[in-house]
């Protein structure tokens, strides 16, 4: 979907992200003089009545809850082409997935996020609503005025899988994110609020330990988890009381868990008290409070086209690149990716660079920032790697549907996870290109990577990279671009969350 000028009465500024079912745009409410996020159902799902119903249910669920820690819905409507949209709180400080990729969280910070997310979940449960997909990508942050400086407030978002508690006892759909989903949810059993408590426990574990308790590749694997490894490592040590509290939240049998989210949050706070004593929660914004980077900007001029007309991608409005675990993806050598963070920031903020859009896969695991004209053919619903039967997260974007065809000059990027315990000896060949440069083998933060650059291709440059992101999982990135500089910028923007 190319960038529209308006969505209903809201002037669109830029794309925030997209998933399998919807795209979220940063827009400007001219009547109330404030930025908002507008979530629009994807056009290919407009005629699917079940998906449409779930989309609208999300808005109704959110309207039933009044909490600063749950994303607010201010308005809803329908475009002329029949697609519904929701107008919601704009999270100017990104997501927890973004934050964890910057430099992690200290114990006091992690506890503060758990408390705020727990408050949001409790508000949902009090309103009779289950979230069912608590994960880093669904925890949003916004800045708000504080006593001296602005502070960050955590909000629970994305109730696309949400369900009323009275309905969940009769019918449950298998859905969720494998590394955070409760076993009973993965088994399609009737659910209660303890399923969300389990997910909050997994989220707490991630923030405290710097890694997920499980790395389930599928929901089937999440249905029967073993005991999680200890929270404590050589770098981070926690009292046994903290271990016990989190372990109870992650009990496979819900009868062994805490009775509710509030009980778990209180117990975790008590257990962490000796650890966080005297440590500030540090809730000051971590992204710059610069209107050009984090706000909608000045009031836009009225559009010259109807709201349903799609405009050409507009120049970048100073949007920040997404942040994530880039250290695992960066390399050295000819591509000079060690300095890529500075290059990427300059690309996003410079008026001389191309317009950009940030894209996410449907699972919220992968993201990449690309030139706006690469956004004409986007696929974000995963893939089944060769010689494998399980679907893995994947994301691709290009200048046309056939951008990856070897004989065409299309440009684009593919990012996908695949199983593998070691780097492949040989990366994909490109006979349509000129001579390939020598493979670059690097090790960054202990993660091996292998990169090959091909020059003289129909599109210009083709880059192949594979990174060993976990002991049994690889990240494959393929980029076709007109020049090497663009390839560097796109490659540096790739983010694998939670790896």
C-alpha positions as CSV (number, residue, x, y, z in Angstrom):
1,X,0.0,0.0,0.0
2,X,1.5,3.3,-1.1
3,X,1.2,6.3,1.3
4,X,-2.2,7.9,1.2
5,X,-2.6,11.7,1.7
6,X,-5.5,11.3,4.1
7,X,-7.3,8.6,6.1
8,X,-10.7,9.9,6.9
9,X,-10.2,13.4,8.3
10,X,-6.6,12.6,9.4
11,X,-3.6,13.9,7.4
12,X,-1.0,11.1,6.9
13,X,2.6,11.8,7.7
14,X,4.4,8.5,7.4
15,X,4.1,4.8,7.8
16,X,4.8,3.4,11.3
17,X,4.7,-0.3,10.5
18,X,2.8,-3.1,8.8
19,X,1.8,-6.6,9.5
20,X,-0.2,-9.4,8.0
21,X,-3.6,-7.8,8.6
22,X,-3.1,-4.1,8.9
23,X,-0.8,-1.1,8.3
24,X,-0.3,1.6,10.9
25,X,0.2,5.2,9.9
26,X,1.4,8.3,11.8
27,X,-1.2,10.9,11.1
28,X,-2.2,14.4,12.3
29,X,-5.5,15.3,13.9
30,X,-6.1,18.8,12.6
31,X,-9.1,19.4,14.8
32,X,-7.4,18.5,18.0
33,X,-3.9,19.6,16.9
34,X,-2.2,16.3,17.8
35,X,-0.5,13.3,16.3
36,X,-2.4,10.0,16.2
37,X,-1.8,6.4,15.0
38,X,-4.2,5.2,12.4
39,X,-4.5,1.4,11.9
40,X,-6.0,0.4,8.6
41,X,-7.1,-3.1,7.6
42,X,-5.1,-4.5,4.7
43,X,-7.1,-4.4,1.5
44,X,-6.7,-8.1,0.8
45,X,-8.7,-8.8,4.0
46,X,-11.5,-6.4,3.4
47,X,-13.9,-9.1,2.1
48,X,-12.9,-11.6,4.8
49,X,-15.8,-11.2,7.3
50,X,-14.0,-13.0,10.2
51,X,-10.8,-10.9,9.9
52,X,-12.9,-7.8,9.6
53,X,-14.9,-8.7,12.7
54,X,-11.7,-9.3,14.7
55,X,-10.3,-6.0,13.5
56,X,-13.3,-4.1,14.7
57,X,-13.5,-6.1,17.9
58,X,-10.0,-4.8,18.8
59,X,-11.4,-1.3,18.7
60,X,-14.4,-2.2,20.8
61,X,-12.3,-4.0,23.4
62,X,-9.9,-1.1,23.7
63,X,-12.8,1.4,24.1
64,X,-14.0,-0.7,27.1
65,X,-10.8,0.0,29.0
66,X,-9.8,3.2,30.7
67,X,-6.1,2.9,31.7
68,X,-3.0,4.9,30.9
69,X,-1.3,1.5,30.3
70,X,-3.6,0.4,27.5
71,X,-3.6,2.0,24.1
72,X,-6.6,4.2,23.7
73,X,-8.9,4.2,20.7
74,X,-10.3,7.7,19.9
75,X,-12.1,7.2,16.7
76,X,-13.1,4.6,14.0
77,X,-14.3,4.8,10.5
78,X,-14.4,3.3,7.1
79,X,-12.6,4.4,3.9
80,X,-14.4,4.8,0.6
81,X,-13.0,1.4,-0.5
82,X,-14.6,-0.3,2.4
83,X,-11.6,-0.8,4.7
84,X,-12.2,0.0,8.3
85,X,-9.7,2.0,10.4
86,X,-9.0,2.7,14.1
87,X,-7.5,5.9,15.4
88,X,-5.3,5.3,18.4
89,X,-2.6,6.7,20.8
90,X,0.6,7.5,19.0
91,X,3.6,5.8,20.8
92,X,6.4,8.2,20.1
93,X,9.0,6.1,22.0
94,X,8.6,2.9,20.0
95,X,8.1,-0.6,21.4
96,X,9.7,-2.8,24.0
97,X,11.3,-4.8,21.2
98,X,12.9,-1.6,20.0
99,X,14.1,-0.7,23.5
100,X,15.6,-4.1,24.2
101,X,17.7,-3.7,21.1
102,X,19.3,-0.4,22.2
103,X,21.1,-1.5,25.3
104,X,18.8,-3.7,27.3
105,X,17.1,-2.8,30.6
106,X,18.4,-2.7,34.2
107,X,16.5,-4.6,36.9
108,X,14.8,-1.4,38.1
109,X,13.7,-0.5,34.6
110,X,12.5,-4.0,33.9
111,X,10.4,-4.0,37.1
112,X,8.9,-0.7,36.2
113,X,7.9,-2.0,32.8
114,X,6.4,-5.2,34.4
115,X,4.4,-3.0,36.8
116,X,3.0,-0.8,34.0
117,X,2.3,-3.7,31.6
118,X,0.8,-5.6,34.5
119,X,-1.5,-2.7,35.3
120,X,-2.6,-2.6,31.7
121,X,-3.3,-6.4,31.6
122,X,-5.2,-6.1,34.9
123,X,-7.4,-3.4,33.4
124,X,-8.1,-5.6,30.5
125,X,-9.0,-8.5,32.7
126,X,-11.2,-6.4,34.9
127,X,-13.1,-5.5,31.7
128,X,-13.4,-9.1,30.9
129,X,-10.8,-9.2,28.1
130,X,-7.9,-11.5,27.4
131,X,-4.9,-10.1,25.4
132,X,-3.5,-13.5,24.3
133,X,-0.4,-12.1,22.6
134,X,1.7,-10.3,25.2
135,X,5.2,-9.8,23.6
136,X,7.8,-7.1,23.2
137,X,6.4,-5.8,19.9
138,X,3.0,-5.3,21.6
139,X,4.3,-3.2,24.5
140,X,4.4,0.4,23.3
141,X,6.0,3.4,24.9
142,X,4.9,7.0,24.8
143,X,6.4,10.1,26.5
144,X,4.3,12.3,28.8
145,X,5.0,15.3,31.0
146,X,6.8,14.6,34.3
147,X,7.6,16.7,37.3
148,X,10.9,17.9,35.8
149,X,11.4,16.1,32.5
150,X,9.2,14.0,30.3
151,X,8.8,10.3,31.4
152,X,8.0,7.2,29.5
153,X,4.7,5.3,30.0
154,X,4.3,1.7,28.9
155,X,1.1,0.6,27.1
156,X,-0.3,-2.7,26.1
157,X,-1.3,-2.7,22.5
158,X,-2.6,-4.8,19.6
159,X,-5.6,-6.8,20.7
160,X,-5.9,-8.5,17.3
161,X,-5.9,-11.8,19.1
162,X,-7.9,-10.5,22.1
163,X,-11.0,-12.2,23.2
164,X,-13.7,-11.8,25.8
165,X,-13.2,-14.0,28.8
166,X,-16.8,-15.4,28.6
167,X,-16.2,-16.4,24.9
168,X,-12.7,-17.9,25.5
169,X,-14.2,-20.5,27.8
170,X,-16.2,-21.9,24.9
171,X,-14.0,-21.4,21.9
172,X,-10.3,-20.9,21.6
173,X,-8.3,-20.4,18.4
174,X,-4.7,-21.6,18.4
175,X,-2.7,-18.4,18.0
176,X,0.0,-16.4,19.7
177,X,3.8,-16.0,19.7
178,X,5.6,-19.3,20.4
179,X,8.3,-17.9,22.8
180,X,5.7,-16.1,24.9
181,X,2.4,-18.1,24.6
182,X,1.0,-20.2,27.5
183,X,1.0,-24.0,27.0
184,X,-2.8,-24.2,27.3
185,X,-3.2,-21.5,24.6
186,X,-0.9,-23.5,22.3
187,X,-3.0,-26.5,23.0
188,X,-6.3,-24.6,22.1
189,X,-7.7,-25.2,25.6
190,X,-10.2,-22.8,27.2
191,X,-8.3,-19.8,28.6
192,X,-8.4,-17.5,31.6
193,X,-6.3,-14.5,32.7
194,X,-3.5,-16.8,33.8
195,X,-2.6,-17.3,30.1
196,X,-1.7,-13.6,30.0
197,X,0.2,-13.9,33.3
198,X,2.3,-16.7,31.8
199,X,3.2,-14.4,28.8
200,X,4.0,-11.5,31.3
201,X,6.3,-14.0,33.1
202,X,8.1,-14.8,29.8
203,X,8.4,-11.0,29.1
204,X,9.8,-10.4,32.6
205,X,12.3,-13.2,32.1
206,X,13.4,-11.6,28.8
207,X,13.9,-8.2,30.4
208,X,15.7,-9.5,33.5
209,X,17.9,-12.2,31.8
210,X,18.4,-10.6,28.4
211,X,17.1,-13.7,26.7
212,X,13.8,-15.5,26.3
213,X,13.1,-18.5,28.6
214,X,12.2,-20.5,25.5
215,X,13.0,-20.4,21.8
216,X,10.1,-22.4,20.6
217,X,10.1,-22.4,16.8
218,X,6.3,-23.3,16.6
219,X,3.2,-23.2,18.6
220,X,3.3,-27.0,18.7
221,X,6.7,-26.8,20.5
222,X,5.2,-24.3,23.0
223,X,2.4,-26.7,24.0
224,X,4.7,-28.8,26.2
225,X,7.6,-26.7,27.5
226,X,10.2,-28.0,29.9
227,X,11.5,-26.0,32.9
228,X,13.1,-22.7,31.9
229,X,16.8,-22.3,32.5
230,X,17.8,-20.2,35.5
231,X,17.5,-16.5,35.2
232,X,20.9,-15.9,36.7
233,X,24.1,-15.9,34.6
234,X,27.7,-15.0,35.2
235,X,26.8,-11.4,34.1
236,X,23.4,-11.1,35.9
237,X,22.8,-12.8,39.3
238,X,19.4,-12.8,41.0
239,X,18.3,-14.0,44.5
240,X,16.6,-17.4,44.6
241,X,13.4,-15.5,45.6
242,X,13.3,-13.8,42.2
243,X,14.0,-17.1,40.4
244,X,11.1,-18.7,42.3
245,X,8.6,-15.9,41.5
246,X,9.3,-16.0,37.8
247,X,9.4,-19.8,37.7
248,X,6.0,-19.9,39.3
249,X,4.6,-17.5,36.7
250,X,6.0,-19.8,34.0
251,X,4.5,-23.0,35.4
252,X,3.2,-25.2,32.6
253,X,0.1,-26.1,34.7
254,X,-1.9,-22.9,35.3
255,X,-3.1,-24.1,38.6
256,X,0.5,-23.8,39.8
257,X,0.8,-20.1,38.8
258,X,0.0,-17.0,40.6
259,X,-3.7,-16.4,41.1
260,X,-3.7,-13.2,38.9
261,X,-1.4,-10.7,37.3
262,X,-1.5,-8.3,40.2
263,X,-0.3,-11.0,42.6
264,X,2.6,-11.9,40.3
265,X,3.7,-8.2,39.9
266,X,3.5,-7.6,43.7
267,X,5.6,-10.8,44.4
268,X,8.2,-9.9,41.8
269,X,8.5,-6.4,43.3
270,X,9.0,-7.8,46.7
271,X,11.6,-10.3,45.5
272,X,13.5,-7.7,43.5
273,X,13.5,-5.1,46.3
274,X,17.1,-5.9,47.5
275,X,18.3,-5.8,43.9
276,X,16.8,-2.5,42.9
277,X,17.2,-0.7,46.2
278,X,18.4,2.8,45.5
279,X,18.5,2.2,41.7
280,X,16.4,4.7,39.7
281,X,13.8,3.2,37.4
282,X,15.1,5.6,34.7
283,X,11.9,6.2,32.9
284,X,13.2,9.2,31.0
285,X,12.7,9.0,27.2
286,X,15.4,7.1,25.5
287,X,14.5,8.4,22.0
288,X,15.2,12.1,21.3
289,X,12.2,14.3,22.0
290,X,12.7,16.1,18.7
291,X,9.6,17.0,16.8
292,X,11.3,16.1,13.5
293,X,12.0,12.6,14.8
294,X,9.3,11.6,17.2
295,X,6.3,13.8,16.6
296,X,3.9,14.3,13.7
297,X,5.4,17.7,13.0
298,X,3.7,20.9,11.8
299,X,0.2,20.9,10.7
300,X,0.2,19.6,7.1
301,X,-1.3,21.5,4.2
302,X,-4.7,20.4,3.1
303,X,-4.5,17.6,0.4
304,X,-5.1,18.3,-3.2
305,X,-6.5,14.8,-3.9
306,X,-9.5,12.8,-2.5
307,X,-8.8,10.7,0.6
308,X,-9.0,7.4,-1.3
309,X,-6.4,8.5,-3.9
310,X,-2.9,7.0,-3.3
311,X,0.0,9.5,-3.6
312,X,3.5,8.7,-4.6
313,X,5.7,8.1,-1.5
314,X,6.5,11.4,0.1
315,X,10.0,12.4,1.2
316,X,11.0,11.2,4.7
317,X,9.5,13.2,7.4
318,X,12.5,12.8,9.6
319,X,11.2,9.4,10.8
320,X,13.6,7.5,13.1
321,X,14.8,4.1,12.0
322,X,13.5,1.2,14.1
323,X,15.9,0.0,16.8
324,X,16.7,-3.6,17.6
325,X,19.5,-6.1,18.1
326,X,21.6,-4.7,15.3
327,X,24.9,-5.7,16.9
328,X,24.2,-9.3,16.0
329,X,23.6,-8.4,12.4
330,X,26.4,-5.9,11.8
331,X,29.7,-7.0,10.3
332,X,33.1,-5.6,9.4
333,X,35.1,-5.6,6.2
334,X,34.3,-3.9,2.9
335,X,30.7,-3.1,3.8
336,X,31.9,-1.1,6.8
337,X,28.9,-2.0,8.9
338,X,30.4,-1.4,12.3
339,X,29.7,2.2,11.7
340,X,26.3,1.4,10.2
341,X,24.3,2.9,13.1
342,X,25.6,6.3,12.4
343,X,25.1,5.8,8.6
344,X,21.5,4.6,9.2
345,X,20.7,7.6,11.4
346,X,22.1,10.0,8.9
347,X,20.1,8.4,6.1
348,X,16.9,8.7,8.1
349,X,17.5,12.3,9.1
350,X,19.2,13.8,6.0
351,X,17.1,15.5,3.5
352,X,19.4,14.4,0.8
353,X,18.7,10.7,1.2
354,X,15.8,8.8,-0.2
355,X,12.5,8.5,1.4
356,X,12.2,5.5,3.7
357,X,9.6,3.2,5.2
358,X,10.0,0.8,8.1
359,X,8.4,-2.7,7.7
360,X,7.8,-5.5,10.1
361,X,6.9,-9.2,9.5
362,X,3.6,-10.5,10.7
363,X,5.1,-12.2,13.7
364,X,6.8,-9.0,14.9
365,X,10.2,-10.8,14.8
366,X,11.9,-9.1,11.9
367,X,12.0,-5.5,10.7
368,X,13.9,-3.5,8.0
369,X,13.9,0.1,6.8
370,X,14.0,0.4,3.0
371,X,13.7,3.2,0.4
372,X,10.1,4.1,-0.1
373,X,10.0,2.9,-3.7
374,X,10.8,-0.6,-2.5
375,X,7.5,-0.7,-0.8
376,X,5.5,-1.6,-3.9
377,X,5.6,-5.3,-3.3
378,X,5.6,-6.4,0.3
379,X,5.2,-9.9,1.8
380,X,5.3,-10.3,5.5
381,X,3.5,-13.6,6.4
382,X,6.5,-15.9,6.7
383,X,8.0,-18.7,4.6
384,X,8.9,-22.4,4.7
385,X,12.7,-22.7,4.1
386,X,14.0,-25.3,1.7
387,X,14.3,-28.8,3.3
388,X,12.1,-27.7,6.2
389,X,8.4,-28.2,7.0
390,X,7.9,-25.5,9.7
391,X,7.0,-21.9,8.7
392,X,9.5,-19.3,9.9
393,X,9.3,-15.5,10.1
394,X,10.2,-13.7,6.9
395,X,9.8,-10.3,5.3
396,X,10.4,-9.1,1.7
397,X,9.9,-5.8,0.0
398,X,10.8,-4.7,-3.5
399,X,10.1,-2.4,-6.4
400,X,7.8,-4.9,-8.1
401,X,6.4,-8.3,-7.7
402,X,9.3,-9.9,-9.6
403,X,12.1,-7.8,-8.1
404,X,14.1,-10.9,-7.2
405,X,14.0,-12.5,-10.7
406,X,17.7,-12.8,-11.7
407,X,17.1,-11.3,-15.2
408,X,15.2,-8.3,-14.1
409,X,16.6,-5.0,-12.7
410,X,14.3,-5.0,-9.7
411,X,15.5,-3.9,-6.3
412,X,14.5,-5.2,-2.9
413,X,15.3,-7.1,0.2
414,X,14.4,-10.5,1.7
415,X,14.9,-11.3,5.4
416,X,14.1,-14.7,6.8
417,X,14.9,-17.1,9.6
418,X,15.8,-20.7,8.9
419,X,17.0,-23.6,11.0
420,X,20.8,-24.3,11.0
421,X,23.5,-25.0,13.5
422,X,26.3,-23.6,11.4
423,X,26.9,-21.1,8.6
424,X,26.5,-22.6,5.1
425,X,29.8,-23.2,3.3
426,X,28.5,-21.5,0.2
427,X,25.9,-18.7,-0.2
428,X,23.5,-18.5,-3.1
429,X,25.2,-17.9,-6.5
430,X,24.3,-15.2,-8.9
431,X,25.5,-16.0,-12.5
432,X,23.6,-13.0,-13.7
433,X,26.1,-10.8,-11.9
434,X,29.8,-10.1,-12.5
435,X,32.5,-11.6,-10.4
436,X,31.6,-12.1,-6.7
437,X,33.9,-10.6,-4.1
438,X,35.6,-12.9,-1.6
439,X,33.3,-14.0,1.3
440,X,33.7,-11.9,4.5
441,X,33.6,-14.0,7.6
442,X,33.1,-12.0,10.8
443,X,32.3,-12.6,14.4
444,X,30.3,-9.8,16.1
445,X,29.2,-10.2,19.7
446,X,30.0,-13.9,19.3
447,X,27.7,-14.4,16.4
448,X,29.4,-15.7,13.2
449,X,28.3,-14.1,9.9
450,X,29.2,-14.6,6.3
451,X,28.7,-12.0,3.6
452,X,29.2,-12.0,-0.2
453,X,28.9,-9.0,-2.4
454,X,28.1,-9.4,-6.2
455,X,28.9,-6.5,-8.5
456,X,27.7,-6.0,-12.1
457,X,24.2,-7.3,-11.5
458,X,21.1,-6.3,-13.5
459,X,20.0,-4.1,-10.6
460,X,23.5,-3.0,-9.7
461,X,24.6,-4.8,-6.5
462,X,23.5,-8.0,-4.9
463,X,24.4,-8.8,-1.3
464,X,24.0,-12.2,0.5
465,X,24.4,-12.5,4.2
466,X,23.8,-15.3,6.7
467,X,24.1,-14.7,10.5
468,X,24.1,-17.4,13.2
469,X,21.6,-15.6,15.5
470,X,21.1,-18.6,17.9
471,X,22.6,-22.0,18.3
472,X,20.1,-23.6,15.9
473,X,18.8,-20.7,13.9
474,X,20.2,-18.6,11.0
475,X,19.1,-15.3,9.6
476,X,19.3,-14.9,5.8
477,X,19.4,-11.5,4.2
478,X,19.4,-10.9,0.4
479,X,19.5,-7.3,-1.0
480,X,19.4,-6.2,-4.6
481,X,20.1,-2.4,-4.9
482,X,21.2,0.1,-7.5
483,X,24.4,0.9,-5.5
484,X,26.5,-0.3,-2.6
485,X,25.6,2.6,-0.3
486,X,21.9,1.7,-0.4
487,X,22.7,-1.9,0.3
488,X,24.8,-0.9,3.3
489,X,21.9,1.2,4.7
490,X,19.3,-1.4,4.3
491,X,21.5,-4.2,5.6
492,X,22.3,-2.1,8.7
493,X,18.6,-1.5,9.4
494,X,17.7,-5.2,9.6
495,X,16.5,-6.1,13.1
496,X,15.8,-9.5,14.6
497,X,13.9,-9.0,17.8
498,X,14.5,-11.4,20.7
499,X,17.3,-13.3,19.1
